[in-house]
Amino acid sequence: MSDARAPNYELAYDDYRKGMKYKEIAEKYGVTLNTVKSWKTRYRWLKEPKKGVHTKRRPARQPERGRKPRRRCTGTEQECN
């Protein structure tokens, strides 16, 4: 879907990827600074495309210090204590 009010957003995106600042892009295309920021959000501008599909995984959450995880007992009460 093409937006009639924003014919330059694709050209502005090229300038953004080249490192131009929002203010410079706004002045070049005769729009407000907020319009450029809206284009960035609306059209999901990225400076560099994501590389690959691998992501950094977080380590498994460790129990707090001083607390041991509760264990379930399956035997008699005497065996569990």
mmCIF file as gemmi writes it, N, C-alpha and C atoms, coordinates in Angstrom:
data_model
loop_
_atom_site.group_PDB
_atom_site.id
_atom_site.type_symbol
_atom_site.label_atom_id
_atom_site.label_alt_id
_atom_site.label_comp_id
_atom_site.label_asym_id
_atom_site.label_entity_id
_atom_site.label_seq_id
_atom_site.pdbx_PDB_ins_code
_atom_site.Cartn_x
_atom_site.Cartn_y
_atom_site.Cartn_z
_atom_site.occupancy
_atom_site.B_iso_or_equiv
_atom_site.pdbx_formal_charge
_atom_site.auth_seq_id
_atom_site.auth_asym_id
_atom_site.pdbx_PDB_model_num
ATOM 1 N N . MET Axp A 1 ? 0.84 -1.172 0 1 0 ? 1 A 1
ATOM 2 C CA . MET Axp A 1 ? 0 0 0 1 0 ? 1 A 1
ATOM 3 C C . MET Axp A 1 ? 0.884 1.232 0 1 0 ? 1 A 1
ATOM 4 N N . SER Axp A 2 ? 0.668 2.1 -0.904 1 0 ? 2 A 1
ATOM 5 C CA . SER Axp A 2 ? 1.464 3.304 -1.058 1 0 ? 2 A 1
ATOM 6 C C . SER Axp A 2 ? 0.775 4.469 -0.368 1 0 ? 2 A 1
ATOM 7 N N . ASP Axp A 3 ? 1.541 5.251 0.373 1 0 ? 3 A 1
ATOM 8 C CA . ASP Axp A 3 ? 1.005 6.41 1.079 1 0 ? 3 A 1
ATOM 9 C C . ASP Axp A 3 ? 1.231 7.642 0.207 1 0 ? 3 A 1
ATOM 10 N N . ALA Axp A 4 ? 0.146 8.32 -0.195 1 0 ? 4 A 1
ATOM 11 C CA . ALA Axp A 4 ? 0.231 9.469 -1.096 1 0 ? 4 A 1
ATOM 12 C C . ALA Axp A 4 ? 0.977 10.639 -0.458 1 0 ? 4 A 1
ATOM 13 N N . ARG Axp A 5 ? 0.936 10.746 0.871 1 0 ? 5 A 1
ATOM 14 C CA . ARG Axp A 5 ? 1.583 11.867 1.545 1 0 ? 5 A 1
ATOM 15 C C . ARG Axp A 5 ? 3.082 11.646 1.744 1 0 ? 5 A 1
ATOM 16 N N . ALA Axp A 6 ? 3.544 10.431 1.626 1 0 ? 6 A 1
ATOM 17 C CA . ALA Axp A 6 ? 4.938 10.139 1.92 1 0 ? 6 A 1
ATOM 18 C C . ALA Axp A 6 ? 5.653 9.499 0.731 1 0 ? 6 A 1
ATOM 19 N N . PRO Axp A 7 ? 5.732 10.218 -0.396 1 0 ? 7 A 1
ATOM 20 C CA . PRO Axp A 7 ? 6.379 9.615 -1.564 1 0 ? 7 A 1
ATOM 21 C C . PRO Axp A 7 ? 7.895 9.491 -1.408 1 0 ? 7 A 1
ATOM 22 N N . ASN Axp A 8 ? 8.461 10.243 -0.482 1 0 ? 8 A 1
ATOM 23 C CA . ASN Axp A 8 ? 9.917 10.259 -0.337 1 0 ? 8 A 1
ATOM 24 C C . ASN Axp A 8 ? 10.436 9.347 0.756 1 0 ? 8 A 1
ATOM 25 N N . TYR Axp A 9 ? 9.582 8.608 1.434 1 0 ? 9 A 1
ATOM 26 C CA . TYR Axp A 9 ? 10.064 7.834 2.567 1 0 ? 9 A 1
ATOM 27 C C . TYR Axp A 9 ? 11.062 6.754 2.154 1 0 ? 9 A 1
ATOM 28 N N . GLU Axp A 10 ? 10.929 6.238 0.943 1 0 ? 10 A 1
ATOM 29 C CA . GLU Axp A 10 ? 11.9 5.235 0.486 1 0 ? 10 A 1
ATOM 30 C C . GLU Axp A 10 ? 13.268 5.866 0.245 1 0 ? 10 A 1
ATOM 31 N N . LEU Axp A 11 ? 13.284 7.056 -0.339 1 0 ? 11 A 1
ATOM 32 C CA . LEU Axp A 11 ? 14.547 7.768 -0.539 1 0 ? 11 A 1
ATOM 33 C C . LEU Axp A 11 ? 15.149 8.174 0.803 1 0 ? 11 A 1
ATOM 34 N N . ALA Axp A 12 ? 14.265 8.58 1.722 1 0 ? 12 A 1
ATOM 35 C CA . ALA Axp A 12 ? 14.729 8.964 3.055 1 0 ? 12 A 1
ATOM 36 C C . ALA Axp A 12 ? 15.335 7.764 3.776 1 0 ? 12 A 1
ATOM 37 N N . TYR Axp A 13 ? 14.761 6.597 3.561 1 0 ? 13 A 1
ATOM 38 C CA . TYR Axp A 13 ? 15.298 5.382 4.173 1 0 ? 13 A 1
ATOM 39 C C . TYR Axp A 13 ? 16.719 5.105 3.696 1 0 ? 13 A 1
ATOM 40 N N . ASP Axp A 14 ? 16.967 5.309 2.416 1 0 ? 14 A 1
ATOM 41 C CA . ASP Axp A 14 ? 18.33 5.13 1.889 1 0 ? 14 A 1
ATOM 42 C C . ASP Axp A 14 ? 19.301 6.088 2.58 1 0 ? 14 A 1
ATOM 43 N N . ASP Axp A 15 ? 18.876 7.337 2.754 1 0 ? 15 A 1
ATOM 44 C CA . ASP Axp A 15 ? 19.721 8.315 3.444 1 0 ? 15 A 1
ATOM 45 C C . ASP Axp A 15 ? 19.946 7.92 4.904 1 0 ? 15 A 1
ATOM 46 N N . TYR Axp A 16 ? 18.906 7.402 5.548 1 0 ? 16 A 1
ATOM 47 C CA . TYR Axp A 16 ? 19.014 6.956 6.946 1 0 ? 16 A 1
ATOM 48 C C . TYR Axp A 16 ? 20.033 5.828 7.071 1 0 ? 16 A 1
ATOM 49 N N . ARG Axp A 17 ? 19.986 4.889 6.135 1 0 ? 17 A 1
ATOM 50 C CA . ARG Axp A 17 ? 20.936 3.761 6.18 1 0 ? 17 A 1
ATOM 51 C C . ARG Axp A 17 ? 22.366 4.223 5.912 1 0 ? 17 A 1
ATOM 52 N N . LYS Axp A 18 ? 22.514 5.328 5.177 1 0 ? 18 A 1
ATOM 53 C CA . LYS Axp A 18 ? 23.847 5.864 4.913 1 0 ? 18 A 1
ATOM 54 C C . LYS Axp A 18 ? 24.393 6.653 6.092 1 0 ? 18 A 1
ATOM 55 N N . GLY Axp A 19 ? 23.534 6.882 7.115 1 0 ? 19 A 1
ATOM 56 C CA . GLY Axp A 19 ? 24.012 7.541 8.318 1 0 ? 19 A 1
ATOM 57 C C . GLY Axp A 19 ? 23.552 8.974 8.511 1 0 ? 19 A 1
ATOM 58 N N . MET Axp A 20 ? 22.662 9.47 7.658 1 0 ? 20 A 1
ATOM 59 C CA . MET Axp A 20 ? 22.164 10.833 7.843 1 0 ? 20 A 1
ATOM 60 C C . MET Axp A 20 ? 21.33 10.917 9.111 1 0 ? 20 A 1
ATOM 61 N N . LYS Axp A 21 ? 21.354 12.07 9.741 1 0 ? 21 A 1
ATOM 62 C CA . LYS Axp A 21 ? 20.574 12.289 10.95 1 0 ? 21 A 1
ATOM 63 C C . LYS Axp A 21 ? 19.136 12.644 10.578 1 0 ? 21 A 1
ATOM 64 N N . TYR Axp A 22 ? 18.225 12.424 11.551 1 0 ? 22 A 1
ATOM 65 C CA . TYR Axp A 22 ? 16.809 12.716 11.314 1 0 ? 22 A 1
ATOM 66 C C . TYR Axp A 22 ? 16.614 14.155 10.839 1 0 ? 22 A 1
ATOM 67 N N . LYS Axp A 23 ? 17.283 15.075 11.491 1 0 ? 23 A 1
ATOM 68 C CA . LYS Axp A 23 ? 17.115 16.496 11.159 1 0 ? 23 A 1
ATOM 69 C C . LYS Axp A 23 ? 17.542 16.77 9.718 1 0 ? 23 A 1
ATOM 70 N N . GLU Axp A 24 ? 18.65 16.182 9.293 1 0 ? 24 A 1
ATOM 71 C CA . GLU Axp A 24 ? 19.142 16.37 7.926 1 0 ? 24 A 1
ATOM 72 C C . GLU Axp A 24 ? 18.155 15.8 6.909 1 0 ? 24 A 1
ATOM 73 N N . ILE Axp A 25 ? 17.597 14.631 7.216 1 0 ? 25 A 1
ATOM 74 C CA . ILE Axp A 25 ? 16.622 14.002 6.313 1 0 ? 25 A 1
ATOM 75 C C . ILE Axp A 25 ? 15.374 14.869 6.211 1 0 ? 25 A 1
ATOM 76 N N . ALA Axp A 26 ? 14.914 15.381 7.358 1 0 ? 26 A 1
ATOM 77 C CA . ALA Axp A 26 ? 13.72 16.228 7.38 1 0 ? 26 A 1
ATOM 78 C C . ALA Axp A 26 ? 13.915 17.475 6.52 1 0 ? 26 A 1
ATOM 79 N N . GLU Axp A 27 ? 15.072 18.112 6.644 1 0 ? 27 A 1
ATOM 80 C CA . GLU Axp A 27 ? 15.349 19.312 5.856 1 0 ? 27 A 1
ATOM 81 C C . GLU Axp A 27 ? 15.436 18.986 4.368 1 0 ? 27 A 1
ATOM 82 N N . LYS Axp A 28 ? 16.076 17.875 4.03 1 0 ? 28 A 1
ATOM 83 C CA . LYS Axp A 28 ? 16.257 17.501 2.625 1 0 ? 28 A 1
ATOM 84 C C . LYS Axp A 28 ? 14.919 17.256 1.924 1 0 ? 28 A 1
ATOM 85 N N . TYR Axp A 29 ? 13.963 16.619 2.625 1 0 ? 29 A 1
ATOM 86 C CA . TYR Axp A 29 ? 12.696 16.259 1.995 1 0 ? 29 A 1
ATOM 87 C C . TYR Axp A 29 ? 11.552 17.199 2.359 1 0 ? 29 A 1
ATOM 88 N N . GLY Axp A 30 ? 11.847 18.251 3.113 1 0 ? 30 A 1
ATOM 89 C CA . GLY Axp A 30 ? 10.839 19.256 3.421 1 0 ? 30 A 1
ATOM 90 C C . GLY Axp A 30 ? 9.718 18.755 4.315 1 0 ? 30 A 1
ATOM 91 N N . VAL Axp A 31 ? 10.056 17.897 5.264 1 0 ? 31 A 1
ATOM 92 C CA . VAL Axp A 31 ? 9.062 17.385 6.209 1 0 ? 31 A 1
ATOM 93 C C . VAL Axp A 31 ? 9.55 17.694 7.621 1 0 ? 31 A 1
ATOM 94 N N . THR Axp A 32 ? 8.689 17.453 8.602 1 0 ? 32 A 1
ATOM 95 C CA . THR Axp A 32 ? 9.092 17.716 9.982 1 0 ? 32 A 1
ATOM 96 C C . THR Axp A 32 ? 9.94 16.565 10.518 1 0 ? 32 A 1
ATOM 97 N N . LEU Axp A 33 ? 10.625 16.862 11.587 1 0 ? 33 A 1
ATOM 98 C CA . LEU Axp A 33 ? 11.445 15.852 12.257 1 0 ? 33 A 1
ATOM 99 C C . LEU Axp A 33 ? 10.573 14.681 12.723 1 0 ? 33 A 1
ATOM 100 N N . ASN Axp A 34 ? 9.397 14.998 13.245 1 0 ? 34 A 1
ATOM 101 C CA . ASN Axp A 34 ? 8.494 13.943 13.71 1 0 ? 34 A 1
ATOM 102 C C . ASN Axp A 34 ? 7.993 13.065 12.569 1 0 ? 34 A 1
ATOM 103 N N . THR Axp A 35 ? 7.872 13.618 11.383 1 0 ? 35 A 1
ATOM 104 C CA . THR Axp A 35 ? 7.469 12.811 10.228 1 0 ? 35 A 1
ATOM 105 C C . THR Axp A 35 ? 8.528 11.771 9.924 1 0 ? 35 A 1
ATOM 106 N N . VAL Axp A 36 ? 9.784 12.167 9.978 1 0 ? 36 A 1
ATOM 107 C CA . VAL Axp A 36 ? 10.877 11.214 9.722 1 0 ? 36 A 1
ATOM 108 C C . VAL Axp A 36 ? 10.872 10.121 10.784 1 0 ? 36 A 1
ATOM 109 N N . LYS Axp A 37 ? 10.667 10.499 12.043 1 0 ? 37 A 1
ATOM 110 C CA . LYS Axp A 37 ? 10.609 9.503 13.113 1 0 ? 37 A 1
ATOM 111 C C . LYS Axp A 37 ? 9.423 8.561 12.925 1 0 ? 37 A 1
ATOM 112 N N . SER Axp A 38 ? 8.305 9.102 12.431 1 0 ? 38 A 1
ATOM 113 C CA . SER Axp A 38 ? 7.129 8.266 12.167 1 0 ? 38 A 1
ATOM 114 C C . SER Axp A 38 ? 7.413 7.27 11.05 1 0 ? 38 A 1
ATOM 115 N N . TRP Axp A 39 ? 8.073 7.723 10 1 0 ? 39 A 1
ATOM 116 C CA . TRP Axp A 39 ? 8.45 6.813 8.913 1 0 ? 39 A 1
ATOM 117 C C . TRP Axp A 39 ? 9.312 5.678 9.449 1 0 ? 39 A 1
ATOM 118 N N . LYS Axp A 40 ? 10.254 6.017 10.303 1 0 ? 40 A 1
ATOM 119 C CA . LYS Axp A 40 ? 11.16 5 10.859 1 0 ? 40 A 1
ATOM 120 C C . LYS Axp A 40 ? 10.363 3.923 11.596 1 0 ? 40 A 1
ATOM 121 N N . THR Axp A 41 ? 9.392 4.353 12.391 1 0 ? 41 A 1
ATOM 122 C CA . THR Axp A 41 ? 8.584 3.405 13.142 1 0 ? 41 A 1
ATOM 123 C C . THR Axp A 41 ? 7.621 2.646 12.226 1 0 ? 41 A 1
ATOM 124 N N . ARG Axp A 42 ? 6.909 3.373 11.395 1 0 ? 42 A 1
ATOM 125 C CA . ARG Axp A 42 ? 5.868 2.784 10.546 1 0 ? 42 A 1
ATOM 126 C C . ARG Axp A 42 ? 6.436 1.767 9.56 1 0 ? 42 A 1
ATOM 127 N N . TYR Axp A 43 ? 7.561 2.102 8.948 1 0 ? 43 A 1
ATOM 128 C CA . TYR Axp A 43 ? 8.127 1.233 7.915 1 0 ? 43 A 1
ATOM 129 C C . TYR Axp A 43 ? 9.266 0.363 8.435 1 0 ? 43 A 1
ATOM 130 N N . ARG Axp A 44 ? 9.468 0.387 9.767 1 0 ? 44 A 1
ATOM 131 C CA . ARG Axp A 44 ? 10.455 -0.465 10.454 1 0 ? 44 A 1
ATOM 132 C C . ARG Axp A 44 ? 11.843 -0.37 9.833 1 0 ? 44 A 1
ATOM 133 N N . TRP Axp A 45 ? 12.352 0.848 9.789 1 0 ? 45 A 1
ATOM 134 C CA . TRP Axp A 45 ? 13.678 1.07 9.235 1 0 ? 45 A 1
ATOM 135 C C . TRP Axp A 45 ? 14.732 0.453 10.139 1 0 ? 45 A 1
ATOM 136 N N . LEU Axp A 46 ? 15.712 -0.199 9.523 1 0 ? 46 A 1
ATOM 137 C CA . LEU Axp A 46 ? 16.874 -0.725 10.226 1 0 ? 46 A 1
ATOM 138 C C . LEU Axp A 46 ? 18.116 -0.211 9.523 1 0 ? 46 A 1
ATOM 139 N N . LYS Axp A 47 ? 19.144 0.109 10.308 1 0 ? 47 A 1
ATOM 140 C CA . LYS Axp A 47 ? 20.384 0.575 9.671 1 0 ? 47 A 1
ATOM 141 C C . LYS Axp A 47 ? 21.056 -0.571 8.935 1 0 ? 47 A 1
ATOM 142 N N . GLU Axp A 48 ? 21.058 -1.741 9.544 1 0 ? 48 A 1
ATOM 143 C CA . GLU Axp A 48 ? 21.638 -2.918 8.906 1 0 ? 48 A 1
ATOM 144 C C . GLU Axp A 48 ? 20.635 -4.052 9.026 1 0 ? 48 A 1
ATOM 145 N N . PRO Axp A 49 ? 20.428 -4.798 7.955 1 0 ? 49 A 1
ATOM 146 C CA . PRO Axp A 49 ? 19.513 -5.928 8.066 1 0 ? 49 A 1
ATOM 147 C C . PRO Axp A 49 ? 20.062 -6.96 9.049 1 0 ? 49 A 1
ATOM 148 N N . LYS Axp A 50 ? 19.156 -7.673 9.706 1 0 ? 50 A 1
ATOM 149 C CA . LYS Axp A 50 ? 19.585 -8.695 10.658 1 0 ? 50 A 1
ATOM 150 C C . LYS Axp A 50 ? 20.332 -9.787 9.904 1 0 ? 50 A 1
ATOM 151 N N . LYS Axp A 51 ? 21.382 -10.277 10.533 1 0 ? 51 A 1
ATOM 152 C CA . LYS Axp A 51 ? 22.195 -11.311 9.901 1 0 ? 51 A 1
ATOM 153 C C . LYS Axp A 51 ? 21.85 -12.658 10.526 1 0 ? 51 A 1
ATOM 154 N N . GLY Axp A 52 ? 21.4 -13.576 9.713 1 0 ? 52 A 1
ATOM 155 C CA . GLY Axp A 52 ? 21.121 -14.917 10.19 1 0 ? 52 A 1
ATOM 156 C C . GLY Axp A 52 ? 19.901 -14.997 11.085 1 0 ? 52 A 1
ATOM 157 N N . VAL Axp A 53 ? 19.62 -16.193 11.538 1 0 ? 53 A 1
ATOM 158 C CA . VAL Axp A 53 ? 18.458 -16.405 12.377 1 0 ? 53 A 1
ATOM 159 C C . VAL Axp A 53 ? 18.835 -16.732 13.817 1 0 ? 53 A 1
ATOM 160 N N . HIS Axp A 54 ? 20.108 -16.886 14.093 1 0 ? 54 A 1
ATOM 161 C CA . HIS Axp A 54 ? 20.526 -17.25 15.438 1 0 ? 54 A 1
ATOM 162 C C . HIS Axp A 54 ? 20.455 -16.04 16.356 1 0 ? 54 A 1
ATOM 163 N N . THR Axp A 55 ? 19.998 -16.307 17.551 1 0 ? 55 A 1
ATOM 164 C CA . THR Axp A 55 ? 19.944 -15.25 18.544 1 0 ? 55 A 1
ATOM 165 C C . THR Axp A 55 ? 20.735 -15.673 19.766 1 0 ? 55 A 1
ATOM 166 N N . LYS Axp A 56 ? 21.147 -14.705 20.535 1 0 ? 56 A 1
ATOM 167 C CA . LYS Axp A 56 ? 21.891 -15.001 21.741 1 0 ? 56 A 1
ATOM 168 C C . LYS Axp A 56 ? 20.909 -15.492 22.795 1 0 ? 56 A 1
ATOM 169 N N . ARG Axp A 57 ? 21.179 -16.652 23.339 1 0 ? 57 A 1
ATOM 170 C CA . ARG Axp A 57 ? 20.283 -17.206 24.345 1 0 ? 57 A 1
ATOM 171 C C . ARG Axp A 57 ? 20.709 -16.788 25.73 1 0 ? 57 A 1
ATOM 172 N N . ARG Axp A 58 ? 19.742 -16.559 26.565 1 0 ? 58 A 1
ATOM 173 C CA . ARG Axp A 58 ? 20.016 -16.239 27.95 1 0 ? 58 A 1
ATOM 174 C C . ARG Axp A 58 ? 20.271 -17.53 28.718 1 0 ? 58 A 1
ATOM 175 N N . PRO Axp A 59 ? 21.158 -17.493 29.686 1 0 ? 59 A 1
ATOM 176 C CA . PRO Axp A 59 ? 21.357 -18.695 30.488 1 0 ? 59 A 1
ATOM 177 C C . PRO Axp A 59 ? 20.107 -18.981 31.324 1 0 ? 59 A 1
ATOM 178 N N . ALA Axp A 60 ? 19.93 -20.245 31.705 1 0 ? 60 A 1
ATOM 179 C CA . ALA Axp A 60 ? 18.775 -20.621 32.509 1 0 ? 60 A 1
ATOM 180 C C . ALA Axp A 60 ? 18.801 -19.867 33.834 1 0 ? 60 A 1
ATOM 181 N N . ARG Axp A 61 ? 17.653 -19.533 34.319 1 0 ? 61 A 1
ATOM 182 C CA . ARG Axp A 61 ? 17.555 -18.767 35.565 1 0 ? 61 A 1
ATOM 183 C C . ARG Axp A 61 ? 18.004 -19.64 36.741 1 0 ? 61 A 1
ATOM 184 N N . GLN Axp A 62 ? 18.917 -19.119 37.525 1 0 ? 62 A 1
ATOM 185 C CA . GLN Axp A 62 ? 19.434 -19.83 38.68 1 0 ? 62 A 1
ATOM 186 C C . GLN Axp A 62 ? 18.606 -19.486 39.918 1 0 ? 62 A 1
ATOM 187 N N . PRO Axp A 63 ? 18.455 -20.45 40.865 1 0 ? 63 A 1
ATOM 188 C CA . PRO Axp A 63 ? 17.729 -20.129 42.083 1 0 ? 63 A 1
ATOM 189 C C . PRO Axp A 63 ? 18.497 -19.093 42.904 1 0 ? 63 A 1
ATOM 190 N N . GLU Axp A 64 ? 17.772 -18.351 43.716 1 0 ? 64 A 1
ATOM 191 C CA . GLU Axp A 64 ? 18.411 -17.33 44.531 1 0 ? 64 A 1
ATOM 192 C C . GLU Axp A 64 ? 19.397 -17.974 45.489 1 0 ? 64 A 1
ATOM 193 N N . ARG Axp A 65 ? 20.423 -17.236 45.851 1 0 ? 65 A 1
ATOM 194 C CA . ARG Axp A 65 ? 21.414 -17.76 46.789 1 0 ? 65 A 1
ATOM 195 C C . ARG Axp A 65 ? 20.769 -18.041 48.136 1 0 ? 65 A 1
ATOM 196 N N . GLY Axp A 66 ? 21.216 -19.112 48.753 1 0 ? 66 A 1
ATOM 197 C CA . GLY Axp A 66 ? 20.718 -19.447 50.075 1 0 ? 66 A 1
ATOM 198 C C . GLY Axp A 66 ? 19.431 -20.259 50.048 1 0 ? 66 A 1
ATOM 199 N N . ARG Axp A 67 ? 18.808 -20.376 48.908 1 0 ? 67 A 1
ATOM 200 C CA . ARG Axp A 67 ? 17.573 -21.148 48.815 1 0 ? 67 A 1
ATOM 201 C C . ARG Axp A 67 ? 17.802 -22.343 47.916 1 0 ? 67 A 1
ATOM 202 N N . LYS Axp A 68 ? 17.416 -23.479 48.392 1 0 ? 68 A 1
ATOM 203 C CA . LYS Axp A 68 ? 17.534 -24.686 47.584 1 0 ? 68 A 1
ATOM 204 C C . LYS Axp A 68 ? 16.176 -24.967 46.956 1 0 ? 68 A 1
ATOM 205 N N . PRO Axp A 69 ? 16.177 -25.486 45.754 1 0 ? 69 A 1
ATOM 206 C CA . PRO Axp A 69 ? 14.888 -25.804 45.137 1 0 ? 69 A 1
ATOM 207 C C . PRO Axp A 69 ? 14.185 -26.9 45.936 1 0 ? 69 A 1
ATOM 208 N N . ARG Axp A 70 ? 12.893 -26.807 46.035 1 0 ? 70 A 1
ATOM 209 C CA . ARG Axp A 70 ? 12.116 -27.778 46.78 1 0 ? 70 A 1
ATOM 210 C C . ARG Axp A 70 ? 12.041 -29.08 45.998 1 0 ? 70 A 1
ATOM 211 N N . ARG Axp A 71 ? 12.274 -30.167 46.696 1 0 ? 71 A 1
ATOM 212 C CA . ARG Axp A 71 ? 12.219 -31.478 46.036 1 0 ? 71 A 1
ATOM 213 C C . ARG Axp A 71 ? 10.965 -32.205 46.468 1 0 ? 71 A 1
ATOM 214 N N . ARG Axp A 72 ? 10.407 -32.885 45.547 1 0 ? 72 A 1
ATOM 215 C CA . ARG Axp A 72 ? 9.194 -33.653 45.824 1 0 ? 72 A 1
ATOM 216 C C . ARG Axp A 72 ? 9.595 -35.027 46.334 1 0 ? 72 A 1
ATOM 217 N N . CYS Axp A 73 ? 8.974 -35.473 47.392 1 0 ? 73 A 1
ATOM 218 C CA . CYS Axp A 73 ? 9.273 -36.773 47.958 1 0 ? 73 A 1
ATOM 219 C C . CYS Axp A 73 ? 8.204 -37.754 47.525 1 0 ? 73 A 1
ATOM 220 N N . THR Axp A 74 ? 8.632 -38.941 47.122 1 0 ? 74 A 1
ATOM 221 C CA . THR Axp A 74 ? 7.675 -39.951 46.686 1 0 ? 74 A 1
ATOM 222 C C . THR Axp A 74 ? 7.598 -41.101 47.669 1 0 ? 74 A 1
ATOM 223 N N . GLY Axp A 75 ? 8.441 -41.104 48.718 1 0 ? 75 A 1
ATOM 224 C CA . GLY Axp A 75 ? 8.426 -42.181 49.709 1 0 ? 75 A 1
ATOM 225 C C . GLY Axp A 75 ? 7.625 -41.82 50.927 1 0 ? 75 A 1
ATOM 226 N N . THR Axp A 76 ? 7.903 -42.539 52.002 1 0 ? 76 A 1
ATOM 227 C CA . THR Axp A 76 ? 7.185 -42.253 53.256 1 0 ? 76 A 1
ATOM 228 C C . THR Axp A 76 ? 7.723 -40.958 53.852 1 0 ? 76 A 1
ATOM 229 N N . GLU Axp A 77 ? 7.021 -40.438 54.854 1 0 ? 77 A 1
ATOM 230 C CA . GLU Axp A 77 ? 7.401 -39.186 55.462 1 0 ? 77 A 1
ATOM 231 C C . GLU Axp A 77 ? 8.776 -39.287 56.13 1 0 ? 77 A 1
ATOM 232 N N . GLN Axp A 78 ? 9.105 -40.423 56.702 1 0 ? 78 A 1
ATOM 233 C CA . GLN Axp A 78 ? 10.398 -40.613 57.35 1 0 ? 78 A 1
ATOM 234 C C . GLN Axp A 78 ? 11.531 -40.556 56.32 1 0 ? 78 A 1
ATOM 235 N N . GLU Axp A 79 ? 11.314 -41.087 55.125 1 0 ? 79 A 1
ATOM 236 C CA . GLU Axp A 79 ? 12.33 -41.08 54.084 1 0 ? 79 A 1
ATOM 237 C C . GLU Axp A 79 ? 12.541 -39.682 53.528 1 0 ? 79 A 1
ATOM 238 N N . CYS Axp A 80 ? 11.53 -38.861 53.561 1 0 ? 80 A 1
ATOM 239 C CA . CYS Axp A 80 ? 11.62 -37.534 52.966 1 0 ? 80 A 1
ATOM 240 C C . CYS Axp A 80 ? 12.352 -36.549 53.856 1 0 ? 80 A 1
ATOM 241 N N . ASN Axp A 81 ? 12.354 -36.73 55.176 1 0 ? 81 A 1
ATOM 242 C CA . ASN Axp A 81 ? 13.008 -35.774 56.063 1 0 ? 81 A 1
ATOM 243 C C . ASN Axp A 81 ? 14.417 -36.07 56.177 1 0 ? 81 A 1
